[in-house]
Amino acid sequence: MISKTRIINRFVSYVTIDTESDPKSETTPSTAKQWDLANKLADELKAIGMHEVSIDENAYIMATLPSNVNHDVPTIGFVSHFDTSPDFTGANVNPQIIENYNGKDIVLNEKENIILSPDYFEDLLQYKGQTLITTDGTTLLGADDKAGITEIVSAMEYLINNPDIKHGPIRIGFTPDEEIGRGAHKFDVEKFDADWAYTMDGSQIGELEYENFNAAGAVIKVKGKIVHPGYAKGKMVNSMYIAQEFISSLPRFETPEHTEGYQGFFHLCSIEGKVEETTLEYIIRDHDLGHFEARKEVLKKLTEELNSQYGREVITSEIKDQYFNMREKVEPVMHIVDIAEEAMKQLHITPIIKPIRGGTDGSQLSYMGLPCPNIFAGGHNFHGRYEYVPVESMIKATEVICKIAELTALKYQ
């Protein structure tokens, strides 16, 4: 059996290391502190007996578990990222362990009156009687995606210690900077040398995903003119008011808080403004490629219309594609999804096959020639103070990895 205590200790040892990435940095990894966990992971993989452990100049980690069968089996991979989101601080994470969760409110921080409540987060009720790991209310937890790393390392350790479980060659890869859309940018697919892989980067138990958003980022800059307010009539142009026009001209209900399933959105991530200049940062998401292109066009046309209205260039918009829907690359090899689904069923997990309302390294890797569906890692409420993960879900995800390896070897006997 997978050791619950070992899973907890391993996970806690990872999340207490700050690995927040930085979208404004030009380096890889984008923050030097990501090396702290990267080096630890490389050492740990060697210690548990993995082969061909490598860490390159950009902190990408790869390792091999050799086949223990005599017949040829495709090489499969498992991938996770070790950075955490810059949306909320990941420094000084102080995880709390809630044994035998009773289905009631969890006080994360009594001083600040921060409460994780099933009245608001109904998913909590799925985990009554289980062990939850939460934040202390002041940081994110980092289950995205240190839960995935915990599961992959634990699965490899379990397979090494239980050679009676037959499997083909397995490659594992850990990446920096996934949270800022760069996790696969410098991933050496040829060196990884797997026929297909799985990212362990989903949420609740049972998730199995091979569709994700098409994604782009947009930076909107609005220029104004600053004049002393006492003498400003006919002279001052307040960029923040023009920015407000831009924001209110976009469809109000096509935002993350009003959409679900296959529905796309415009998401205003940040505003930084003064009279002289205001900057808006958006992300654009849609599963349908045609709708995705139309959304980008909406931003371009709105920019042109406001410039025409003001009679000069008051707004510029820079839009950059980030990643695309992996469905196109996975559907031709659907047997890799079928194996994962069968693994879950054999472990009495109900597969939840649905589109990802986000992206993973797998979406980019699929377009780089490594088909890569996504499997649950167990966490909930990523990127904020209410993040939590049930330990039992991490154990099940670890078992799924082992079962996929076993089923793949059986399939190719």
Secondary structure, DSSP 8 states (H G I E B T S, - for coil): ---HHHHHHHHHHHHTS--B--TT--SSSSSTTHHHHHHHHHHHHHHHT-EEEEE-TT--EEEEE---SSS----EEEEEE--B-TTS--TT---EEESS--SS-EEEETTTTEEE-TTT-GGGGGGTTS-EEE--SSS---HHHHHHHHHHHHHHHHHHH-TTS----EEEEEES-GGGT-TTTT--HHHH--SEEEEEEE-STTEEE--B-EEEEEEEEEE-B---GGG-TTT-B-HHHHHHHHHHHS-TTSSGGG--TT--EEEEEEEEE-SSEEEEEEEEEESSHHHHHHHHHHHHHHHHHHHHHHTS--EEEEEEEEE--THHHHGGGTHHHHHHHHHHHHTT---EE--BSS--HHHHHHHTT----EEE---BSTTSTT-EEEHHHHHHHHHHHHHHHHHHHHHT-
